[in-house]
Amino acid sequence: MNSDNSKMQSISGIVIESPFIRRTLIVVWHFLGICVSHWLAFQLRFDFDVPFVAQIVFLNTLPILLIVCLLMFHLFRLYSGLWAYFSIDDLARTALAVFCAIIASMFVILAAQGFTFAGIPRSMFFLDYLFIAAWIGGGRFAIRYFRQHRGGDFEKEEDRIVLVGRTEDLDLLIRGTRNIRLGKFVAIVTDDSAQDGTTIHGIDISGSFGEIGRIVEKNRASCVLVLPPFNRPGQMNTIVDQCSSIKRPISFRTIPSLAELATGRLNVSSIRKVDIEDLLGRGTADLDRSEVRRFVKGRKVMITGAGGSIGQELCRQIAGYEPSCMVLFEISEFGLYEIERRLKKQCPNMKIIAFAGDIRHPEEVHAAIDQAGGIDIIYHSAAYKHVPLMESNVTACFRTNVLGTARLAKVAVERKVDRFVMISSDKAVRPTSIMGASKRIAERVIAELPSNGTTFVSVRFGNVLESSGSVIPLFKEQIARGGPVTVTSPDVKRFFMTIPEAVDLVLLAGTIGRNGEIMVLDMGESIRIVDLAKKLIELSGLVPEKDIKIEFIGLRPGEKEFEEVMTEDENVVQTDHKNIWVFKRGDDHVDEALVDLSQIEQSVLGNDVKELRGLVLKYVPENMFGCEEKDES
């Protein structure tokens, strides 16, 4: 039975996808309709007892009617419409096409016998019109009804949907999706408990926001479709949490904006799956971006690591502030190609220079700046960021994250760049890893460098969702394979931000920071990674531990159970912007040894990993390596 269904679906798919086959079938349908309608017209006219003379008239007029009608239907493009979306406008066009076809046929038939009705029933033309219009229009409406209410791709049996939103928005949604049925709407949840027990378009309003779990269970729903403003992170988390106790798959979907609903342009692509960003992102809509715009507009900007996750978002947002020129500095050929292509599409009139280069080679940085005719601002995003990988690639990590940053900063001073903003990491706080230690040393390097007019600012923040190498893509890949999802420890916590949110704050922090300052982004509350894994499984429409197992594999080299963007003993002061703090170096740092770059370079050239680890103890005395003995000298 299943094989028969799949065969029918594949045949249906071929018919739907092939324009030639579809139009051929429509022509055949019209041909049959004209023949049957003309025959019925004669039968009714003569009370189902057609005399021989009238039969001759029928045979003589049928070819003319067929040719004229089929040509007229072609002129009115009745072969091009999709029947599943047949509307009142299409019905009016069909009626007009049939009317014009009958008038034209009548003219040709009468012309053929000297413009006389001799032997031709006058009512034949009226009956032809009624029957042909009913055949063509009725057939299309029947197909539309069947596709909407009986099956096909428009409504799978398991798609029982609970709608969450305000009544006026849900009214627009239900009316706007009549031709793009997503499934069966089984219940409505609103923010007004006074409306319980009423209906919208025959769909029951079953309860308020706090009862979603019960409503989904009661209606055996398989999907929850959430409209704004209930798709904000706090409310989305509540919805997912309420449904987490249901021991069967539940999918969650949303419409990001009501604009398409209001304008009637809603389509299937407007409705997307709820993703982890919808649960964790805090949004930055209340940020005052005027400072960033004044700072960036009309200036020449370079972004290093432009092809990376953060780098690409930096480029996208900076382009929106209308710089006069953007230099995309990137070592990865593919990454550079991708970001250049996207930016040129976004800003076709902006001067964009895609430069394939390496920050470890100052001559390449000079060449990129020369090509732009000077640079005003550098956003430095190029770095190694993968913690466990860098534990076994210590030399490469120091060569790029420390020496590469130092060389880039020196070029910035030499070329009189106005501002240098380095993207740092929460892993630089009391680091337990080589990557974190390299970032902390890089922070110190640019703070200690004689600036000669260049303002050096570091911006420190935690993990970003969906960045390359982050845990989110890994979890999604594991879920797609059927599991298991691997988590290092049940107690591991991390700070998370969406990439747009992080970059939004980076640009503002980099604008307001003063020379040598480390700006710290408020990351909100840390999140247990195992809870994140469970949420991702639930968002995939699966049940944690039932459909997808979670395995704990232990901490990897350099990892710690929790991250910090600031510590209690650091002198951290909140700025005028609520999500941005500034780290002030206190008097206890006065006696710290300045970073000796020549010593680091010598160790890198000699691939002396032991010496580099020793330098971490020297230059990052607050490190938490634990097993290492700190230098007491």
HELIX and SHEET records of a PDB file:
HELIX    1   1 ASN A    2  GLU A   17  1                                  16    
HELIX    2   2 PRO A   19  ARG A   45  1                                  27    
HELIX    3   3 PHE A   52  LEU A   75  1                                  24    
HELIX    4   4 TRP A   83  TYR A   85  5                                   3    
HELIX    5   5 ILE A   88  ALA A  112  1                                  25    
HELIX    6   6 SER A  123  HIS A  149  1                                  27    
HELIX    7   7 THR A  167  GLY A  176  1                                  10    
HELIX    8   8 SER A  193  GLN A  195  5                                   3    
HELIX    9   9 PHE A  209  GLU A  211  5                                   3    
HELIX   10  10 ILE A  212  LYS A  218  1                                   7    
HELIX   11  11 PRO A  233  CYS A  243  1                                  11    
HELIX   12  12 ALA A  259  THR A  263  1                                   5    
HELIX   13  13 VAL A  268  SER A  270  5                                   3    
HELIX   14  14 ILE A  276  LEU A  280  1                                   5    
HELIX   15  15 SER A  290  VAL A  296  1                                   7    
HELIX   16  16 SER A  309  GLY A  320  1                                  12    
HELIX   17  17 GLU A  333  GLN A  346  1                                  14    
HELIX   18  18 PRO A  362  ALA A  372  1                                  11    
HELIX   19  19 VAL A  387  GLU A  391  1                                   5    
HELIX   20  20 VAL A  394  PHE A  398  1                                   5    
HELIX   21  21 ARG A  399  GLY A  404  3                                   6    
HELIX   22  22 THR A  405  GLU A  414  1                                  10    
HELIX   23  23 ASP A  426  ALA A  428  5                                   3    
HELIX   24  24 ILE A  434  GLU A  448  1                                  15    
HELIX   25  25 VAL A  471  ALA A  480  1                                  10    
HELIX   26  26 ILE A  499  ILE A  512  1                                  14    
HELIX   27  27 ILE A  529  LEU A  539  1                                  11    
HELIX   28  28 ASP A  587  HIS A  589  5                                   3    
HELIX   29  29 LEU A  597  LEU A  605  1                                   9    
HELIX   30  30 VAL A  609  TYR A  619  1                                  11    
SHEET    1   A 7 THR A 199  ILE A 200  0                                        
SHEET    2   A 7 ILE A 203  SER A 208 -1                                        
SHEET    3   A 7 LYS A 184  THR A 190  1                                        
SHEET    4   A 7 ARG A 160  VAL A 164  1                                        
SHEET    5   A 7 CYS A 223  VAL A 226  1                                        
SHEET    6   A 7 SER A 251  THR A 254  1                                        
SHEET    7   A 7 ARG A 272  LYS A 273 -1                                        
SHEET    1   B 9 LYS A 351  ALA A 356  0                                        
SHEET    2   B 9 CYS A 325  GLU A 330  1                                        
SHEET    3   B 9 LYS A 300  THR A 304  1                                        
SHEET    4   B 9 ILE A 377  HIS A 380  1                                        
SHEET    5   B 9 ARG A 419  ILE A 423  1                                        
SHEET    6   B 9 THR A 455  ARG A 460  1                                        
SHEET    7   B 9 GLU A 517  LEU A 521  1                                        
SHEET    8   B 9 ILE A 580  LYS A 584 -1                                        
SHEET    9   B 9 ASN A 571  GLN A 574 -1                                        
SHEET    1   C 2 ASN A 463  VAL A 464  0                                        
SHEET    2   C 2 PHE A 496  MET A 497  1                                        
SHEET    1   D 2 VAL A 485  VAL A 487  0                                        
SHEET    2   D 2 ILE A 550  PHE A 552  1                                        
SHEET    1   E 2 LYS A 493  ARG A 494  0                                        
SHEET    2   E 2 ILE A 527  ARG A 528 -1                                        
END                                                                             
